[in-house]
Amino acid sequence: MVKKVQANKHIIRRFKIVEGHFKKIHEMVDNNISCIDILNQLTAVKNALSSAQVALLNTHLYSCIIKNTKQKKQLAIDGLLSVFKKINS
């Protein structure tokens, strides 16, 4: 359970970073800052969200799928595959 708590802290930290970037983007737009600078901030948001996504997936794999019975593992794997399809579409 300790690993899940640590992972959740990491995910929350990533979300706070995203939140900070969004606030910065809003200020930049309000202040007519260069589009290139705004695009750089958007890239930072995308990277922070990707990092949170990987951390969440990692937590799910280790705390949910590995501990499940064989039948529940198949359902969990099917769920993950569905998520991957959404991520990559």
DANORZI-V743885 format. One record per run of one state. SS is the DSSP state (a for helix, b for strand, c for the rest). FROM is the first residue (numbers start at 0). TO is the last residue. If there is no record, write none. Layout:
ss | from | to
SS | FROM | TO
SS | FROM | TO
This chain:
ss | from | to
c | 0 | 0
a | 1 | 29
c | 30 | 33
a | 34 | 64
c | 65 | 68
a | 69 | 86
c | 87 | 88
